[in-house]
Amino acid sequence: MSRLLSSEETYETVTQQVTDITLHPPARRRWWMLMALSLLMLGIFFLSTGWLFIAGVGIWGLNVPVNWGLDIVNTVWWVGIGHAGTMISALLLVMGQQWRNSLNRFAEAMTLFAAICAALFPILHLGKPELFYWMFPYPNTMDLWPQFRSPLVWDVFSFTAYITVSFLFWYVGMIPDLATMRDKTTKPLARAIYGRLALGWRGTAQHWERWRQAYVAIALITFHLVVTVHSGVAMLFAGGPVPGWHTTIFPPFFVQGAVFSGVAVVILLAVVLRHAFHLGNLLTLKHLDILAKLLLATGLLTAYGYLADAFHAWYSGDIHEMQTLHDRLFGRYAWSAWGSLFLNIVLIQLLWFRRIRRSVPMLFVIALGAAVGMWLERYLLIVTGLYRDFLPSSWHGYETTIWEWGLFIGSIGLFAVLFLLFARFLPLVSMFELKEELAAERRMKGDEE
Amino acid sequence: MNRPWGLLAEFDDSDRLIEAVRRTREAGYTEFEAHTPFPVEGLADALDFQENKIDPLHLAGGIVVGGAALLLQWWINVVDYPLNIGGRPLAAWPAFVLPTFEIATVGATVVGVAAMLYLNGLPGRKTHPLLKMERFHLASDSRFFLSIQASDPVYEPRRTRAFLEGLGPVALDEVPR
């Protein structure tokens, strides 16, 4: 395999560069400006949630027959984004893909924060969100238990498992780097905090050996989450007898789209971090090139999903299925269909060209398009599946309200605040894994000579 | 008693550390540790450290927690809170699979991480003698360390120091208690 890192990198330069981001933050002003904007959006989140708690879900545009709207669009979109992080950190670790080492830390952070944003929406759309804990099986005086035969309950467990496991994987993978932060900082308070978080890590051979066993085992245990969490979400749709939802293609179709949108967001974050913290030597153009190929590949899989979905509608011979397909392409919400087809299928074809894969602005625009396109696709799947159901007398459109948009923008604010805090206070790139990669490259070079 | 905690030798190359560890073990020392900034291939072999407790514990955690989850679902749906929905079977095993699987994942992960931390003695002492050493911060940066504890039966202050010097370290210090 060709080298990803320049031969000028040493163990010292990697430590210095990554710890400096936290200990001697560059671009302090820009960070505060972004933080102010994110906090404003977070304020919108609290405003929209507060009013929701007071007035109830009636403030949203939901009604029969469209009783799932932006709330579910957002939860599906957010949880899908998380999947690329799990894939990069767990699946690619198990497959020994070295290039993940520059990306895995912030991709895992992205997964965790996206999963938190995703988990909020199903809770908020409950009607009585303050009673969400009723969904967990705990002994209570009402003598009530959850109904485990419903995919709605499956989601509770998928999301809980996803957040718990993603957090543990992220944290366990960060312990050695937290020890580096503890050793590098000169401020007593920072030293105390990083010291606590590093749990007294001394990097002994036994530490590393046991840590390696646990880390690889967690990767092996969790990479099924790339598939199962979003399949579980897809079952919520596929399990119901709704035309446009009731198909076996949904679980794989959802997973492909999830990884596709997640890779897009990883690219967006990589480009921003690379620019803001001058990480071009660690997050090289080669890394972006590989990510762009991954985006193209998962995008093509998503395109296959569109085809298969349409084919199944036609092949079923079911008049309602055909009507839904027609509504999707030419009905009231056709903009979401054509928008997602253009952004998710047509635009990414540019990535066949090496020059575009290696052009940072172009890549940023295409990835942003894919993230927006996948949001449109989730909107398409949910709303057009519902607004003209079996009974023409109950057909009714769906108009979003300002509170739904407020919540969506607010959730982006929540993600941004969490991510900015992470970028400011925690090691953004996995230092010890990069050093391991450097050591391997040196050994390879030594063998060649 | 004013006995030191041990001796700390610093190396600038991982291959030299592996060689040093091998020779330390051959010299009969048992209470010594190697510290590296990243997992070094071959170091565990040089230490003859062959422990494989974590993987089975992951598995056990997954089976026990997942089994408990499956049993709980069955008991809730069939025994304690049966709901007749269109006459469908109460013991709906296919439907129980997904929660079981997800909770087993959590169980396996949590138990494995806890086992890793426990076996490693983490969270450790807040002020380990080594963490107070002036140059030891390089152990998480770019240097490779070997520490021999004074409690080792083979340890003899002068002889051990001479032995470590013979291994070609770039620095050698006594670690106060």
Interface residues (C-beta under 8 A of the other chain):
Chain A: T10 Y11 E12 T15 P137 D143 L144 W145 P146 Q147 F148 R149 S150 V153 W154 F157 S158 T160 A161 Y162 T164 V165 L168 F169 V172 P176 A179 T180 R182 D183 K184 G195 R196 L199 G200 W201 R202 G203 T204 A205 Q206 H207 W208 E209 R210 W211 R212 Q213 A214 A217 I218 I221 T222 H224 L225 T228 V229 G232 M235 F432 E433 K435 E436 A439
Chain B: S14 V21 E33 A34 H35 T36 P37 F38 P39 V40 L43 A44 L47 F49 E51 N52 I54 D55 H58 G62 L72 Q73 I76 N77 D80 Y81 L83 I85 R88 A92 A95 F96 L98 P99 F101 E102 I103 T105 V106 A108 T109 V110 G112 V113 A115 M116 L117 L119 N120 G121 L122 P123 G124 R125 K126 H128 L130 L131 F136 H137 L138 A139 S140 D141 S142
